[in-house]
């Protein structure tokens, strides 16, 4: 007995040292991820402005294209593609942030661009690591008769699909791994669950490695043939998503050296494994929060904490359900009612955490009740709430089966105070044994089989848990879709910003005129768009004495800012067959301008009328 105890103690000391080393490594990785530089911004960047403006017609070719976004963005070497009127790519400069502002993107254009319509396709990555793309056009001189179609900006569909599959697999692996670890450490039932734990570890390891390789093609919208491109891999490793994925791989590599079961007789080492499991789960959850919606937007610190707790509660509940289902499908190794009861309590606590953090994250992501139905994020959130409600209903049935199972297996011949409590203890060969007789292994208090190892109640519990796992898989799918969808609040803010920039204003002025001949009077309607400093378009129509549109031989329009001695500036309007227009009027300064309208009704009759116009 003495020799055996020394062996156990020696083994326990080695396990304690191994746990301590792994604990230090996990702690270092956790600090790296937590303090890796998470900045605040609105989730998903929205384009708020372009220079040149979308659809504008310029007198001369611009020397630069500049985009402005609602948040900080990242650039690629191929963020811009400019196509000429013949759909040929224009050679441009290197993409860069304009004036050092991280919410802008710009590129220089070559000199001597010809007349026609040009297409600008762009692709950047937003602060929450999701790529954003789009295209717009502008014209030089005059628009092309048949402008070139805009190039595709959505990215390679195969790269996006594979990246999404890897994300689904990563969430699945996380739930299985953390759920199995929790079921072993908190519920005290190792048994066949260790296989599920190893499966979750491999799934999470493989999916994380796939995400790291696919990150470059996913961001740039290129094909899967670019997964091993050295430049792309280098850029990925230097980005925040790449750092987070590498940290996740380091965590998985570190935990591979941790004992798969707590030491039986060494309480100190057992507590070390328990602490290690908690820290490992926390660090894994942080690698998600640091690269998803929680890392961008309002209240980033609170959102990070909420996201970590939400993800852990989800993994404990859904992954624990999978572990319980795996255990229930092993009739040779029955699950003691006490284990099911412990998990039931743990699941209830997880639901409480999910409810609190879910309400906060819904408020943060939606921003308004209208977003529940008007945005894709809101509609997915409604589906998730319905599925969680179904999951809770299934959990209620499982609790009923648990109570019946415990009541059925309680020995009638032994007083309640003396019923042995089942405690699963790992044996030296890796199987599970029990230190004392229990109703959990299909025996009575006297150690005789009672034939109830797979009763109707046991089968009912299995069916109920299977239904919960099925719904839980759907919840996991919707959760993964939500992390890749623009939150309703950010979508609304981006739409407001775009509307504010693109909102077209116009100023309309009616100028009465009379040339002094019969029927030679009427009104000139002058419309300035947008009626602000800079480039404006002008449209003039002439109304006759009866209020109907009339045609006249000539209309001229000039603008003068007398206070600054600027002008007169000729609008150079041309007859377009019933109305007169120009897209090239530039008013350089704000103030009250004098607008002079000259209307000629015949070869001999004309009149000039002045009106004041305020330009902002």
Residue, then its C-alpha position, 0 to 999 in steps of 0.5 A: x500500500x505504501x509503494x502504491x501511494x508513492x506512485x500515485x503521489x509522484x504521478x500527481x506531482x507530474x500532473x500538477x507541474x504539467x497543469x501549471x505549465x499549461x496554465x501559464x501558457x493559456x494565461x499568456x495567450x489569453x492576455x495576448x488576445x484580450x489586449x491585442x488592440x480592439x478598437x471601437x467602430x460601427x459594425x460593418x463599414x458603410x460607404x458614405x461618400x465618393x469623390x467624384x460623386x456617383x453618376x457625376x459628369x465632370x468637365x475634366x478628368x479627376x486625378x484621384x478617387x476618394x471614398x469615405x466610410x462610416x468607420x475605419x477600414x482596411x485596404x488591400x493591394x487590389x482594393x480598387x479597380x477602375x475601368x474605362x469606357x471600353x471596359x479596360x482596366x486603368x492603371x492606378x496608384x497604390x490604395x491608401x488612406x486619404x489625409x491619414x484618415x482611417x475611414x477613407x480610401x483613395x487611389x490616384x488616376x493617370x493623366x489624360x483620361x478620355x471622355x466617357x463613363x468610368x467604373x470604380x469597383x472597390x473592396x475593403x475590410x471593415x473594423x469587425x473583420x467583414x469585407x465590404x465591396x461595391x461599385x460606382x460610375x462617373x463620367x468625363x466630358x459626357x456619359x458614354x452611350x453604352x457605359x461598361x457594366x460594373x464588374x462583380x464585387x461580391x467576391x468568389x462564391x466558392x471562397x465565401x462558401x468554404x469560409x462560411x462552412x469553416x465558421x459553422x464547423x468552428x462553432x460546432x467544435x467549440x460547443x462540443x469541446x466546451x460542453x464535453x469538458x463541462x460535462x466531465x468536470x462539473x457533472x462528474x461523468x467522464x465515461x464515453x464523453x471523452x470521445x466527444x471531447x476529442x472530436x470537438x477538439x479535432x473539429x475546432x482545430x481543423x476549422x480554425x486552420x481552414x479559416x486561417x488559410x481561407x481568410x485571404x481569399x475571403x477578404x480579397x474576393x479571390x479564388x481558393x487557388x490563392x490560399x497558399x499565396x505567400x503575400x496573402x498569408x503574410x497579410x492575414x497573419x499581420x491582421x487582427x483576425x489572423x492574430x486571433x486565429x493563431x492564438x486559437x491554434x496555440x490554445x488548442x495545441x496547449x490543451x492537448x498536453x493537459x491530462x484528459x481526466x482529473x487525478x483521482x486522489x490528488x485534490x490539488x491537481x484536480x483543482x488545477x485541471x478545473x481552473x485550467x478548463x475554465x481558463x481555457x474555455x474563457x480564452x477560446x470564447x475571447x478569440x471569437x469576441x475579439x473578431x466579431x461584432x462585439x469588437x466594434x460598435x458602441x460599448x465595446x468593453x461591455x459587449x466583449x464581456x457579454x459576448x464571451x458569457x453568451x458564447x460560453x453559456x451557449x457552448x455549455x448548454x448545447x455542447x452539454x446536451x450533445x454530451x448527455x445524448x452521447x452518454x444516454x446512448x451507451x446502455x452498457x454505461x448507464x447515466x446516474x440520475x444525479x449526473x442528469x440532475x447536475x446538468x439540468x441545474x447547469x443548463x438552467x444557469x446557462x439559460x439565465x446567462x443567455x437570457x441576460x446577455x441576449x437581451x443586451x446584445x439584441x438591444x446593441x445590435x438592433x437599436x430599434x423595434x423596427x429593425x426586428x422586421x426591417x433588417x435581415x439581422x432582426x429577422x434572424x434574431x426573431x427566428x433564433x428567439x423562436x428556436x430557443x423557446x422551443x429548446x426551453x420547452x424541450x428542456x422542460x420535458x427533459x426535466x420531467x423525465x429526469x425526475x421520473x428516472x430518479x424516482x424510479x431508480x431510487x431503492x425502495x428498501x433503503x431509507x432515503x438518508x442512506x441511499x448511496x450517491x453515485x460518483x463516477x470514478x475513472x479507472x486506471x484503464x480509462x473506463x468508468x467505475x463507481x466507488x459505491x453501489x448506486x441506483x445509477x448502474x441499474x442495481x438496487x441498494x443490495x447490489x442486485x440488478x433490477x432490470x431498469x437500466x434502459x426503462x421506458x423512462x430512460x428511452x423517453x429521456x433520450x428522445x427528449x434530449x435528441x429533440x433538444x439537440x436537433x433544435x440546438x443545431x438549428x440555433x447554432x446555425x442561426x447564431x453563426x449566420x447572425x455573426x456574419x450579418x450586419x447588425x440592424x443598428x449599424x445598417x440603420x446608421x449606415x443608411x442614414x449616413x449614406x442618405x445624408x451624403x446622397x440626399x439631393x437638394x434643389x433650389x427652384x426660383x420663378x423669374x417673371x419676365x415681360x418683353x413688352x409685346x402681346x403674349x411676350x410675358x411669362x415665367x422662367x423656372x430655374x432649378x439648381x441642384x444641389x444649390x450648394x457651393x461646388x458643382x451644380x446642375x441647372x435646368x430652366x423651363x419657360x412657361x407662357x401667359x397661360x401657364x403652359x410650357x413654351x419654346x423660345x429661341x434662346x435663354x441665357x443664365x449668369x451668376x454674380x457674387x457682388x460682395x466678393x466681386x466674383x462673376x458673372x459666371x455663365x451657366x452655359x445652358x443648352x437647349x435640350x428640346x423644350x428645356x435648357x440645362x447644364x451640368x457644369x456650373x461651379x459656384x465657388x463661394x457661399x453667399x447671396x448671388x445675383x442670378x440674371x435670366x435672359x429670355x429671347x422670344x424673337x429675333x428682336x425681343x428679349x429681356x433680362x431679369x435679376x433674382x437673388x439666390x442664396x448658395x450655402 
